[in-house]
């Protein structure tokens, strides 16, 4: 019999979490929950939406697990806060690990992780709690990803890297081996990180400049 799950959130990530848990786990989504002022509809993805303030009355923690499907808002603090609130209510905290991700013996899946397809987590790498790994990342051997981190797609984390708690790593970021990223850092899309970065660092590479020549004037394409 599938384990019953409550998902916090009613946005895109919650919809994706519903899809992944429903099609690639032994959980069955029973309901969604958000803070009562944010409820706009009573149904989402075919499941009821219940105020978080009253969730335990209808979906008690002895029968249901909890998963917070929230983005990196407020440097992942909002997601961490909801997980902690559910933990205080004694809910078991679920995680999702894609069957299409590559992990090795010894890997330990922590609470409220969301690890999507095509992630490669090499031996001796450690992933903290409440970590999101979007699709297609490489997490190198002996690297340590701290708690409450969000890593977007196609990130290369080389061997022996440390990423501090609460950090955000954007798409196509590359981290050289053995660099240390402090807590609550933001590494913007396409960043190449070759040196250690202190807490609260923001690395924001400039995007490719738009040509002054319009496409209608190109001689060949």
C-alpha positions as CSV (number, residue, x, y, z in Angstrom):
1,X,0.0,0.0,0.0
2,X,1.5,3.4,-0.9
3,X,2.6,5.7,1.8
4,X,0.4,8.8,2.1
5,X,1.9,12.3,1.5
6,X,0.9,15.9,2.1
7,X,2.7,18.5,-0.1
8,X,3.2,22.1,1.0
9,X,2.7,24.4,-1.9
10,X,0.3,24.9,-4.9
11,X,2.8,26.4,-7.5
12,X,4.8,24.9,-10.3
13,X,7.2,23.1,-8.0
14,X,4.3,21.5,-6.1
15,X,2.8,20.3,-9.3
16,X,6.1,18.8,-10.3
17,X,6.5,17.2,-6.9
18,X,3.0,15.7,-7.3
19,X,4.0,14.3,-10.7
20,X,7.3,12.8,-9.6
21,X,6.0,11.3,-6.3
22,X,3.0,9.9,-8.1
23,X,4.9,8.3,-11.0
24,X,8.3,7.4,-9.5
25,X,8.0,6.7,-5.7
26,X,6.1,4.6,-3.3
27,X,4.1,7.6,-2.0
28,X,0.6,8.6,-2.9
29,X,-0.2,12.3,-2.7
30,X,-3.3,12.8,-0.5
31,X,-3.5,16.6,-0.1
32,X,-1.8,19.9,-0.6
33,X,-1.4,22.5,2.1
34,X,-0.5,26.2,2.3
35,X,-1.0,29.0,4.8
36,X,-4.7,29.8,5.0
37,X,-4.5,33.4,3.6
38,X,-2.9,32.0,0.4
39,X,-5.6,29.5,-0.4
40,X,-7.4,30.5,-3.6
41,X,-8.9,27.2,-4.7
42,X,-9.9,24.1,-2.7
43,X,-8.5,21.6,-5.2
44,X,-5.1,21.2,-6.9
45,X,-4.0,18.4,-9.1
46,X,-7.1,16.5,-8.1
47,X,-6.4,16.7,-4.4
48,X,-7.8,18.9,-1.6
49,X,-6.0,22.0,-0.5
50,X,-6.1,22.3,3.3
51,X,-4.9,25.2,5.5
52,X,-1.6,24.5,7.0
53,X,-2.8,25.8,10.4
54,X,-5.3,23.0,10.6
55,X,-3.6,20.2,8.6
56,X,-3.0,17.9,11.6
57,X,-6.7,17.6,12.3
58,X,-7.6,16.1,9.0
59,X,-4.2,14.5,8.0
60,X,-2.6,13.5,11.3
61,X,1.2,12.9,11.4
62,X,0.8,9.2,12.5
63,X,-0.8,8.5,9.0
64,X,0.8,11.0,6.6
65,X,4.2,12.2,5.7
66,X,5.1,15.8,4.7
67,X,7.1,17.4,1.8
68,X,7.7,21.1,1.3
69,X,7.7,21.8,-2.5
70,X,9.0,25.4,-2.3
71,X,11.6,27.2,-4.4
72,X,14.8,29.0,-3.2
73,X,12.7,32.0,-2.0
74,X,14.5,34.0,0.8
75,X,17.6,32.0,0.1
76,X,15.8,28.7,0.9
77,X,14.7,30.0,4.3
78,X,11.0,29.7,3.6
79,X,11.3,26.0,2.6
80,X,13.5,25.4,5.7
81,X,10.9,27.1,8.0
82,X,8.0,25.0,6.7
83,X,10.0,21.8,7.1
84,X,10.9,22.7,10.7
85,X,7.2,23.6,11.4
86,X,6.1,20.2,10.1
87,X,8.8,18.5,12.1
88,X,7.6,20.2,15.3
89,X,4.2,18.7,14.5
90,X,5.9,15.3,14.4
91,X,5.3,14.7,10.7
92,X,7.7,12.2,9.0
93,X,9.5,14.3,6.3
94,X,9.6,12.7,2.9
95,X,12.2,13.0,0.1
96,X,12.2,12.2,-3.6
97,X,15.2,10.6,-5.3
98,X,14.6,9.9,-9.0
99,X,15.1,6.4,-10.2
100,X,16.9,8.0,-13.1
101,X,19.5,9.6,-10.8
102,X,22.9,7.9,-10.4
103,X,24.0,7.2,-6.8
104,X,26.3,4.7,-5.3
105,X,26.4,2.5,-2.2
106,X,26.8,4.6,1.0
107,X,24.7,7.5,-0.2
108,X,22.3,8.7,2.5
109,X,19.2,10.5,1.5
110,X,18.3,13.2,4.0
111,X,14.9,14.8,4.8
112,X,13.0,16.9,2.3
113,X,15.4,16.4,-0.6
114,X,14.2,16.7,-4.2
115,X,16.7,15.1,-6.5
116,X,15.6,14.9,-10.1
117,X,16.6,12.9,-13.1
118,X,20.1,12.7,-14.6
119,X,21.9,13.8,-11.4
120,X,25.2,12.0,-10.8
121,X,26.3,11.9,-7.2
122,X,29.7,10.3,-7.1
123,X,30.9,8.1,-4.2
124,X,31.8,9.8,-0.9
125,X,29.8,12.9,-1.8
126,X,27.3,14.0,0.9
127,X,24.1,15.9,0.4
128,X,22.4,17.7,3.3
129,X,18.8,18.0,4.3
130,X,16.3,20.1,2.4
131,X,18.4,20.2,-0.7
132,X,17.0,20.5,-4.2
133,X,19.0,19.2,-7.1
134,X,17.3,20.0,-10.4
135,X,18.0,17.8,-13.4
136,X,21.3,17.0,-15.0
137,X,23.9,18.0,-12.3
138,X,27.3,16.4,-11.5
139,X,28.2,16.3,-7.8
140,X,31.8,15.2,-7.6
141,X,33.4,12.7,-5.2
142,X,34.0,13.9,-1.6
143,X,32.0,17.1,-2.1
144,X,29.7,18.2,0.7
145,X,26.4,20.1,-0.1
146,X,25.1,21.8,3.1
147,X,21.5,21.9,4.3
148,X,18.9,24.1,2.6
149,X,20.7,24.4,-0.7
150,X,19.1,24.8,-4.2
151,X,21.1,23.7,-7.2
152,X,19.6,24.4,-10.6
153,X,20.3,22.4,-13.8
154,X,23.6,21.3,-15.4
155,X,25.9,22.4,-12.6
156,X,29.3,20.8,-12.3
157,X,30.5,20.5,-8.8
158,X,34.0,19.1,-9.0
159,X,35.6,16.8,-6.4
160,X,36.1,17.9,-2.8
161,X,33.9,21.1,-3.1
162,X,32.0,22.4,-0.1
163,X,28.8,24.5,-0.5
164,X,27.5,26.2,2.5
165,X,24.0,26.1,3.9
166,X,21.3,28.2,2.4
167,X,23.1,28.8,-0.9
168,X,21.7,29.0,-4.4
169,X,23.6,27.7,-7.5
170,X,22.3,28.8,-10.9
171,X,22.2,26.9,-14.2
172,X,25.5,26.0,-15.8
173,X,27.7,27.0,-12.9
174,X,31.1,25.3,-12.7
175,X,33.0,24.9,-9.4
176,X,36.6,23.9,-9.5
177,X,37.8,21.1,-7.3
178,X,38.2,21.8,-3.5
179,X,36.7,25.3,-3.6
180,X,34.7,26.3,-0.5
181,X,31.5,28.3,-0.9
182,X,30.3,30.0,2.3
183,X,26.7,30.1,3.6
184,X,23.9,31.8,1.9
185,X,25.8,32.5,-1.3
186,X,24.2,33.2,-4.7
187,X,26.1,31.9,-7.7
188,X,24.5,33.2,-10.9
189,X,23.9,31.4,-14.1
190,X,27.0,30.4,-16.0
191,X,29.5,31.4,-13.2
192,X,32.9,29.8,-13.2
193,X,34.1,29.5,-9.6
194,X,37.9,29.0,-9.2
195,X,38.4,30.3,-5.7
196,X,36.8,30.1,-2.3
197,X,33.9,32.4,-1.6
198,X,33.0,33.9,1.8
199,X,29.5,33.8,3.3
200,X,26.8,35.9,1.6
201,X,28.8,36.2,-1.7
202,X,26.9,37.1,-4.9
203,X,28.5,36.1,-8.1
204,X,26.5,37.5,-11.1
205,X,28.1,37.0,-14.5
206,X,26.9,39.3,-17.3
207,X,24.8,37.8,-20.0
208,X,25.9,37.7,-23.6
209,X,25.3,41.1,-25.2
210,X,22.7,41.5,-27.8
211,X,24.0,42.4,-31.3
212,X,23.2,45.8,-32.7
213,X,22.5,44.2,-36.0
214,X,18.9,42.8,-36.3
215,X,18.3,39.3,-37.6
216,X,16.8,40.6,-40.8
217,X,20.2,42.1,-41.8
218,X,22.3,39.0,-41.3
219,X,24.0,37.9,-44.5
220,X,23.8,34.2,-43.6
221,X,22.5,32.0,-40.9
